[in-house]
């Protein structure tokens, strides 16, 4: 294990987010590795900052040319998806929006794009896929045709027809300039390559967020699928080349399991989730009542820390929220695989958990702590309130950790 160093402090990271490629799920996993105050989400949104400025992590539905807006050339990462699966998922997604979701879109999209998304949902629902693709072809093509190719080609080629072969030439040129292009259908291998490239070690698991309802090719008739296939010939060729490059890179990658893991150094105030979070099993950090917190996303979550002094004897952590009392009662914590005997009590800001740390926890390395949080009881906010839009599975929210 080694200390978090210049990888996340010197060179910014640009995640080029293509719609319906699991980008929302990936976004939190990646952003958690950077300081919370150096992040730009939704770089495409007209209601917020669009240029990266001093951001160390930036993402959004922008094109490849956005990389040129960073003061320092960024590490570039994107994910491609099998084009027909992505296209069908997008078609279903654009018909599934609620009014609250449209209200969010109104703050992000241009007036014309917002109106187009409104019309897409209304007409697609009213006409069915075959008639919609025929009678609303310009609208449908804008959102469905060779989207991945156009996004990688960049703004310089935006005026070309979506089936112009020059788009593919530009996209392939930029594909070769991307530091890593992941493949959605190879999610585990994508995370492995990304973790190794960034020196982060193992990444995941990846919580599946923003899931599209009814995403299945079987729900479209053969004629509609044929139309979509003809509209995405450039994407199919781009994906084939991306898949070839991915396999080549994977074959050149070491087969041994990753051992290196970064650790967040602890200061006098301990660890708080505004710091880079090195570990696994966490949702995207969030701001609540003026402070940062992070919910677990898996029954087992880890956090890698570097204590200020070797072999600390006392452990404290503050949980700002717990899903329910049963979840709190079942929580277990270990340091370097040594279980802690926990004392839990109400405190200002949440539930304080304390323990003495056994000396055996530091036998292998007194300067590094791998915390493992076991939370077998998890649930969704929708279990408590059916009207909630939050479908995440979670158990507790971490607010602070102290080792002294």
C-alpha positions in Angstrom: 0.0 0.0 0.0 1.3 3.5 -0.7 0.3 7.0 0.1 -2.0 9.0 -2.2 0.5 11.1 -4.3 0.8 13.2 -7.4 -1.5 11.2 -9.6 -4.6 12.9 -8.2 -2.8 16.1 -7.3 -1.1 17.1 -10.5 -2.9 16.0 -13.6 -6.6 16.4 -14.0 -8.9 13.6 -15.0 -11.5 14.0 -17.7 -14.3 11.4 -17.9 -16.1 11.8 -21.2 -19.6 10.6 -20.4 -21.6 9.2 -23.2 -25.3 8.7 -22.4 -26.4 5.2 -21.4 -22.9 3.7 -20.9 -23.2 3.4 -17.1 -21.7 6.8 -16.7 -23.8 7.8 -13.7 -22.6 4.7 -11.8 -19.0 5.3 -12.8 -19.0 9.0 -12.0 -19.3 8.5 -8.2 -16.7 5.7 -8.2 -14.2 8.0 -10.0 -15.0 11.3 -8.3 -14.6 9.8 -4.8 -10.9 9.5 -5.6 -10.4 13.3 -5.8 -10.9 16.1 -3.3 -14.6 17.0 -3.1 -13.9 20.7 -3.7 -12.0 20.1 -7.0 -14.8 18.3 -8.9 -16.9 19.5 -11.8 -20.0 17.4 -12.6 -22.4 18.1 -15.5 -19.9 20.1 -17.5 -22.5 20.3 -20.2 -25.1 22.0 -18.0 -26.0 25.6 -19.0 -26.9 26.4 -15.3 -23.4 25.8 -13.9 -19.7 26.2 -14.6 -18.8 24.6 -17.9 -15.1 25.1 -18.0 -13.0 22.9 -15.7 -10.9 25.7 -14.2 -9.0 24.2 -11.3 -11.0 21.0 -11.2 -9.1 17.8 -10.8 -12.0 15.7 -12.0 -14.5 16.8 -14.6 -17.2 15.0 -16.5 -20.3 15.6 -18.5 -22.1 14.9 -21.8 -19.4 16.9 -23.7 -17.3 15.9 -26.7 -13.7 15.0 -27.1 -12.7 18.7 -27.7 -13.5 19.5 -24.1 -10.1 18.0 -23.2 -8.5 21.1 -24.7 -10.2 23.4 -22.1 -8.1 22.1 -19.2 -5.1 24.2 -18.1 -3.1 21.0 -18.0 -3.8 18.2 -20.5 -5.9 15.7 -18.6 -6.0 12.0 -18.3 -8.9 11.1 -20.6 -11.2 8.2 -19.9 -14.4 7.1 -21.6 -16.6 4.0 -21.9 -18.2 2.7 -25.1 -21.2 0.4 -25.3 -22.3 -2.1 -27.9 -24.1 0.4 -30.2 -27.5 -1.4 -30.5 -27.8 -2.0 -26.8 -26.9 1.6 -26.1 -29.3 2.9 -28.7 -32.2 0.8 -27.5 -31.5 1.7 -23.9 -31.4 5.4 -24.8 -34.7 5.1 -26.7 -36.4 3.6 -23.7 -34.8 6.1 -21.3 -36.0 9.1 -23.3 -39.6 7.9 -22.9 -39.3 7.3 -19.1 -38.9 10.8 -17.8 -41.0 12.1 -14.9 -41.9 15.7 -14.4 -39.3 16.2 -11.7 -36.7 14.8 -14.1 -37.8 17.2 -16.8 -37.4 20.0 -14.3 -33.8 19.0 -13.8 -33.3 18.7 -17.6 -34.6 22.2 -18.0 -31.6 23.5 -15.9 -29.1 21.5 -17.9 -30.1 21.5 -21.6 -30.4 24.4 -24.1 -33.9 25.5 -24.8 -33.9 23.7 -28.1 -32.6 20.4 -26.7 -35.0 20.5 -23.8 -37.9 21.0 -26.2 -36.6 18.1 -28.4 -36.5 15.8 -25.4 -40.0 16.8 -24.5 -41.2 16.1 -28.0 -39.2 12.8 -28.1 -41.1 11.4 -25.2 -44.5 12.6 -26.3 -44.2 11.4 -29.9 -42.4 8.1 -29.1 -45.1 7.2 -26.6 -47.9 8.2 -29.0 -46.6 6.6 -32.2 -44.7 3.5 -31.1 -41.2 2.7 -32.3 -41.7 2.0 -36.0 -43.9 5.0 -36.8 -41.8 7.3 -34.5 -38.5 6.4 -36.3 -40.2 7.0 -39.7 -42.3 10.1 -39.0 -39.9 11.8 -36.6 -36.6 10.8 -38.3 -34.6 14.0 -37.8 -35.6 14.1 -34.1 -34.8 10.4 -33.6 -31.5 10.6 -35.5 -30.3 13.5 -33.4 -30.5 11.5 -30.2 -29.9 7.9 -31.5 -27.7 7.9 -34.6 -23.9 7.3 -34.2 -23.9 9.2 -30.9 -20.7 7.7 -29.7 -18.9 8.5 -33.0 -20.1 12.1 -33.0 -19.1 12.6 -29.4 -15.5 11.3 -30.0 -15.2 13.2 -33.3 -15.6 16.5 -31.5 -17.2 19.9 -32.1 -15.2 20.5 -35.3 -17.2 17.9 -37.1 -20.6 18.8 -35.6 -21.9 20.2 -38.8 -21.5 16.9 -40.7 -24.4 14.5 -41.3 -24.5 11.8 -38.6 -23.6 9.2 -41.2 -20.7 11.1 -42.8 -17.6 8.8 -42.9 -15.4 11.7 -42.0 -16.9 11.5 -38.5 -15.6 8.0 -38.1 -12.1 9.0 -39.3 -12.0 11.9 -36.7 -13.4 9.6 -33.9 -10.8 6.9 -34.6 -8.0 9.5 -34.5 -9.3 10.7 -31.1 -9.9 7.2 -29.9 -6.1 6.6 -30.2 -5.5 9.7 -28.1 -7.7 8.6 -25.2 -5.7 7.2 -22.3 -8.3 4.4 -21.7 -11.5 3.6 -23.5 -13.4 1.1 -21.4 -16.0 -1.4 -22.7 -19.3 -1.5 -20.8 -19.8 -5.2 -21.6 -16.3 -5.8 -20.0 -17.0 -3.8 -16.9 -14.7 -5.8 -14.5 -11.8 -5.7 -16.9 -12.4 -2.0 -17.5 -12.2 -1.2 -13.8 -9.1 -3.4 -13.5 -7.3 -1.5 -16.3 -8.4 1.9 -15.0 -7.3 1.1 -11.4 -3.9 0.0 -12.7 -3.5 3.0 -15.0 -4.2 5.4 -12.2 -2.3 3.5 -9.5 -5.5 3.2 -7.5 -5.5 -0.6 -7.2 -8.7 -2.6 -7.3 -11.9 -0.6 -8.1 -15.5 -1.6 -7.5 -18.0 -2.9 -6.9 -20.0 -0.7 -9.2 -23.5 0.2 -8.0 -25.9 0.2 -11.0 -27.6 3.6 -10.9 -29.8 5.4 -13.4 -31.1 2.1 -14.6 -33.3 2.4 -17.8 -36.8 0.8 -17.5 -37.7 -1.8 -20.0 -34.3 -1.8 -21.8 -34.5 -4.8 -24.1 -34.1 -5.2 -27.8 -36.9 -7.8 -27.8 -39.4 -5.0 -27.3 -38.6 -3.4 -30.7 -39.9 -4.9 -33.8 -37.4 -6.2 -36.5 -38.1 -3.3 -38.8 -37.3 -0.7 -36.0 -34.1 -2.6 -35.1 -33.1 -2.6 -38.8 -33.5 1.2 -39.0 -31.5 1.7 -35.8 -28.8 -0.6 -37.1 -28.5 1.4 -40.3 -28.3 4.6 -38.4 -25.4 3.3 -36.2 -23.0 1.8 -38.8 -20.3 4.2 -37.8 -20.8 3.4 -34.1 -20.6 -0.3 -34.8 -17.2 0.2 -36.6 -15.9 2.5 -33.8 -17.0 0.0 -31.2 -15.2 -2.8 -33.1 -12.0 -0.9 -33.1 -12.3 0.1 -29.5 -12.9 -3.5 -28.6 -9.8 -4.6 -30.5 -7.7 -1.9 -28.7 -9.2 -2.9 -25.4 -8.3 -6.6 -25.9 -4.8 -5.7 -26.9 -4.3 -3.6 -23.8 -5.8 -6.2 -21.5 -3.5 -8.9 -23.0 -0.5 -6.7 -22.2 -1.7 -6.1 -18.6 -0.2 -8.3 -15.8 -2.3 -11.2 -14.9 -1.4 -11.1 -11.2 -3.8 -9.6 -8.7 -3.3 -6.0 -7.8 -1.6 -5.4 -4.5 -1.0 -1.7 -4.5 -3.6 0.4 -2.8 -3.5 4.1 -2.2 -4.3 5.4 1.3 -5.5 8.8 2.5 -3.1 10.4 5.0 -4.7 11.4 8.3 -4.3 14.8 9.8 -5.2 16.0 13.3 -8.9 16.1 12.3 -8.8 12.6 11.0 -10.6 11.5 7.8 -13.7 13.3 6.4 -15.3 12.4 3.1 -14.3 15.6 1.4 -10.8 14.0 1.2 -10.1 11.5 -1.6 -11.7 8.2 -0.6 -9.5 5.2 -1.4 -11.4 2.0 -0.9 -14.4 0.1 -2.3 -18.1 -0.1 -1.7 -19.2 3.5 -1.5 -21.8 5.7 -3.2 -20.9 9.1 -4.6 -20.2 11.5 -1.8 -22.9 14.1 -0.9 -23.2 17.3 0.9 -25.7 17.5 3.8 -26.2 20.4 6.2 -22.8 21.9 5.5 -20.7 18.8 5.6 -19.7 15.9 3.5 -20.8 12.3 4.0 -20.6 9.1 2.1 -23.1 6.2 2.2 -21.9 2.6 1.7 -23.1 0.9 -1.5 -22.3 -2.7 -0.6 -22.5 -4.9 2.5 -18.7 -4.8 2.8 -17.0 -1.4 2.3 -13.3 -0.6 2.7 -11.4 2.6 3.5 -7.6 2.8 3.2 -5.9 5.2 5.6 -2.4 6.3 6.6 -2.4 7.2 10.3 -0.5 10.3 11.4 1.5 8.2 13.9 2.4 4.5 13.6 0.2 1.9 15.3 -2.5 4.1 16.8 -4.4 2.6 19.8 -7.8 4.1 19.5 -10.5 4.1 16.8 -13.4 6.5 16.4 -15.9 7.0 13.7 -19.0 9.1 13.4 -21.9 7.9 11.3 -24.2 10.8 10.4 -27.1 8.5 9.3 -28.0 4.8 9.6 -30.7 3.2 7.6 -32.4 1.8 10.7 -31.7 0.5 14.2 -31.3 -3.1 12.9 -28.6 -1.9 10.5 -26.8 -0.1 13.3 -26.9 -3.2 15.5 -25.4 -5.4 12.8 -22.5 -3.1 11.8 -19.0 -4.6 12.3 -15.7 -3.0 11.7 -12.2 -4.4 11.4 -8.7 -2.9 10.9 -6.3 -4.8 8.9 -8.5 -7.9 9.2 -8.6 -7.6 13.1 -12.2 -7.2 14.3 -12.9 -4.4 16.7 -15.0 -4.5 19.8 -17.3 -1.6 19.2 -18.9 0.8 21.6 -21.8 2.8 20.1 -23.5 5.9 21.5 -25.5 8.9 20.3 -23.4 12.0 19.8 -23.6 15.4 18.2 -24.0 14.8 14.5 -25.0 11.2 14.6 -23.8 7.9 16.1 -20.2 7.7 17.5 -18.5 4.3 17.3 -15.4 3.8 19.4 -13.0 0.9 20.0 -9.5 0.1 21.3 -7.3 -1.2 18.5 -5.5 -4.5 19.2 -1.7 -4.4 18.8 -2.0 -7.3 16.4 -3.7 -5.1 13.8 -0.3 -3.5 13.1 1.8 -6.6 12.9 2.3 -6.4 9.1 2.5 -2.6 8.7 2.1 -0.1 11.6 1.7 2.8 9.1 -1.3 1.7 7.1 -4.9 0.9 8.1 -7.4 -1.0 5.9 -10.8 -0.4 7.5 -13.5 -2.9 6.6 -17.1 -2.0 7.4 -19.5 -4.9 7.4 -23.2 -3.8 7.1 -25.3 -6.9 6.2 -28.6 -4.9 6.7 -29.2 -2.4 3.9 -32.3 -0.9 2.3 -33.5 1.8 -0.1 -35.1 5.2 0.8 -38.0 3.9 -1.3 -38.6 1.2 1.3 -39.3 4.0 3.8 -41.1 6.4 1.4 -42.6 5.0 -1.8 -42.6 8.5 -3.3 -38.8 8.9 -2.9 -36.8 9.1 -6.1 -33.8 7.6 -4.4 -33.6 3.9 -5.3 -30.0 3.3 -3.9 -29.2 0.4 -1.6 -27.5 1.8 1.5 -26.8 1.1 5.2 -24.9 3.9 6.9 -23.3 7.3 6.1 -19.8 7.9 7.2 -18.9 11.4 8.4 -15.5 11.1 10.1 -12.8 8.6 11.2 -10.1 9.2 13.8 -7.2 7.0 14.6 -4.9 8.1 17.5 
